[in-house]
Amino acid sequence: MDSSAGANDREVIRRWARHPRSVPLARAELRKTLAEWGLPQIEDAALLVLSELLTNAVRHARVSPGREIETRCRPVSDGVRIEVHDTADERPVMRSLDAEAVSGRGLSLVAAVADRWDVSDRTGPGKAVWAVLTVAGAGGDHSVRQQEGS
């Protein structure tokens, strides 16, 4: 894991190996960050969102050797924005839910708990998949996907 501060000194940027063990490490880091920011109300939802987005990147992004997956978390008004950046250009697709499927529910879960989520282009190759969660939205109906600038 590599870390650095972003343009906003409260933005937390981390780089992770494309490996399943990165997911619990990232969750632990986010849990600590949310506690520091005083956002325990959205911890469960935020950890779920991060887990799903990072797992998707670990499983599906074709990250070149020497490249890593990047997570960015920053506080927003009464909440947090979570981003997962990878170098794959393919955009994730939300699948229809199939009760028999053993995978494919990640983006549906993100849409269900996030206030907003989307996919944005980034400088260089790849994309950023992001979600915003707020205390006001915690536990509410988050089924409508809304666009936010990157």
Backbone torsions as a table, in degrees:
resi	resn	phi	psi	omega
1	MET	NA	137.0	176.8
2	ASP	-120.2	144.5	-179.4
3	SER	-135.8	156.7	176.9
4	SER	-162.1	163.9	174.7
5	ALA	-92.0	148.7	179.1
6	GLY	-94.7	-164.8	178.7
7	ALA	-60.3	-38.8	175.0
8	ASN	-90.8	123.6	-175.5
9	ASP	-63.6	-9.8	176.0
10	ARG	-98.8	-2.0	175.5
11	GLU	-77.8	131.8	179.9
12	VAL	-107.8	119.4	-179.6
13	ILE	-116.1	128.8	178.8
14	ARG	-133.0	148.9	175.5
15	ARG	-116.8	135.8	-173.2
16	TRP	-127.5	146.0	172.8
17	ALA	-67.0	150.8	176.7
18	ARG	-78.8	76.3	-176.6
19	HIS	-147.8	142.1	-178.5
20	PRO	-55.8	-29.3	-178.9
21	ARG	-68.7	-14.2	177.1
22	SER	-67.4	-29.0	-175.3
23	VAL	-63.7	-53.1	178.9
24	PRO	-65.0	-30.9	176.6
25	LEU	-65.4	-42.5	178.4
26	ALA	-65.7	-39.1	177.5
27	ARG	-60.7	-44.4	179.9
28	ALA	-62.3	-41.0	178.3
29	GLU	-63.8	-43.4	179.4
30	LEU	-66.6	-40.2	178.3
31	ARG	-56.9	-46.0	178.9
32	LYS	-62.5	-44.0	-178.7
33	THR	-63.4	-45.6	179.7
34	LEU	-62.6	-36.4	176.8
35	ALA	-64.6	-42.9	178.4
36	GLU	-62.9	-34.6	-178.9
37	TRP	-86.0	-1.8	179.2
38	GLY	70.3	39.9	-178.0
39	LEU	-121.8	50.2	-179.4
40	PRO	-67.4	-21.7	-177.6
41	GLN	-64.1	-27.2	-177.3
42	ILE	-108.9	10.2	-175.5
43	GLU	-57.2	-51.4	-176.7
44	ASP	-59.2	-47.6	-179.2
45	ALA	-65.2	-41.8	-179.2
46	ALA	-65.2	-40.9	178.4
47	LEU	-65.2	-38.2	176.9
48	LEU	-63.4	-47.4	-179.8
49	VAL	-60.0	-49.0	179.5
50	LEU	-59.7	-44.8	179.9
51	SER	-57.9	-46.6	-177.3
52	GLU	-67.8	-44.8	-178.5
53	LEU	-67.5	-42.8	-179.4
54	LEU	-70.3	-38.9	176.6
55	THR	-61.0	-42.1	176.4
56	ASN	-58.3	-44.6	-179.7
57	ALA	-65.4	-42.0	179.1
58	VAL	-62.3	-42.9	-176.6
59	ARG	-76.4	-39.7	-166.4
60	HIS	-112.3	-25.5	-177.5
61	ALA	-74.5	132.9	177.1
62	ARG	-93.6	83.6	-177.7
63	VAL	-82.0	127.6	-179.4
64	SER	-63.9	152.8	175.6
65	PRO	-53.8	137.2	-178.4
66	GLY	84.9	-10.3	177.6
67	ARG	-98.4	151.9	-179.9
68	GLU	-127.4	168.3	173.5
69	ILE	-90.1	138.1	-177.7
70	GLU	-112.7	136.9	170.8
71	THR	-113.9	143.6	176.0
72	ARG	-132.1	132.5	176.2
73	CYS	-130.7	133.4	176.8
74	ARG	-144.7	147.4	178.2
75	PRO	-71.4	142.3	172.2
76	VAL	-126.1	174.7	-178.2
77	SER	-50.5	108.8	175.4
78	ASP	60.9	33.6	-179.7
79	GLY	-177.1	-154.0	-176.1
80	VAL	-144.7	147.3	171.1
81	ARG	-110.6	127.5	-179.9
82	ILE	-114.7	128.6	178.8
83	GLU	-126.2	143.3	171.9
84	VAL	-125.2	119.0	-178.0
85	HIS	-106.5	138.0	171.6
86	ASP	-144.3	170.4	-174.8
87	THR	-93.1	3.4	177.8
88	ALA	-81.0	135.4	179.9
89	ASP	-81.9	-21.1	-178.4
90	GLU	-64.7	131.7	179.4
91	ARG	-89.3	142.6	178.9
92	PRO	-68.3	150.3	-179.3
93	VAL	-122.0	128.5	176.2
94	MET	-75.3	123.8	-178.1
95	ARG	-89.2	157.9	170.3
96	SER	-67.9	139.7	-178.9
97	LEU	-71.2	133.0	178.4
98	ASP	-125.2	117.3	-177.0
99	ALA	-59.4	-25.1	-178.3
100	GLU	-87.8	-16.5	-176.1
101	ALA	-72.0	145.6	178.3
102	VAL	-97.1	-3.9	177.0
103	SER	-149.0	179.3	176.1
104	GLY	96.7	12.7	-178.7
105	ARG	-103.3	-4.1	-172.1
106	GLY	-56.0	-53.0	-178.2
107	LEU	-69.2	-30.7	175.4
108	SER	-64.6	-39.5	176.5
109	LEU	-65.5	-43.2	178.1
110	VAL	-59.5	-47.1	179.8
111	ALA	-61.8	-32.7	-177.8
112	ALA	-73.3	-31.1	-174.8
113	VAL	-108.0	-17.7	-178.3
114	ALA	-88.2	150.5	173.5
115	ASP	-70.6	-40.1	178.0
116	ARG	-147.9	151.9	171.5
117	TRP	-156.2	157.1	177.9
118	ASP	-171.1	-175.2	176.5
119	VAL	-123.0	133.6	-179.5
120	SER	-125.4	150.1	171.1
121	ASP	-70.0	161.1	176.8
122	ARG	-137.2	166.0	176.7
123	THR	-65.2	130.9	-176.8
124	GLY	85.9	-170.2	-178.2
125	PRO	-72.4	153.3	171.6
126	GLY	103.1	-160.2	-172.8
127	LYS	-151.9	168.5	171.5
128	ALA	-125.9	126.0	172.5
129	VAL	-101.7	127.6	-173.3
130	TRP	-133.9	159.4	176.2
131	ALA	-146.8	147.3	175.9
132	VAL	-116.9	131.4	176.3
133	LEU	-125.2	135.7	178.2
134	THR	-125.0	156.8	177.3
135	VAL	-61.1	-41.7	179.9
136	ALA	-61.9	-32.5	-178.8
137	GLY	-86.5	-10.9	-176.8
138	ALA	-59.6	124.2	178.4
139	GLY	83.6	-2.2	-178.8
140	GLY	-88.8	-171.2	179.2
141	ASP	-87.0	110.1	-177.9
142	HIS	-112.2	29.7	-173.9
143	SER	-80.4	-12.2	-179.3
144	VAL	-94.5	124.0	179.2
145	ARG	-85.7	127.8	-179.3
146	GLN	-121.5	148.2	-178.9
147	GLN	-86.5	137.7	171.6
148	GLU	-132.7	143.5	178.5
149	GLY	-62.8	153.5	-177.5
150	SER	-83.4	NA	NA
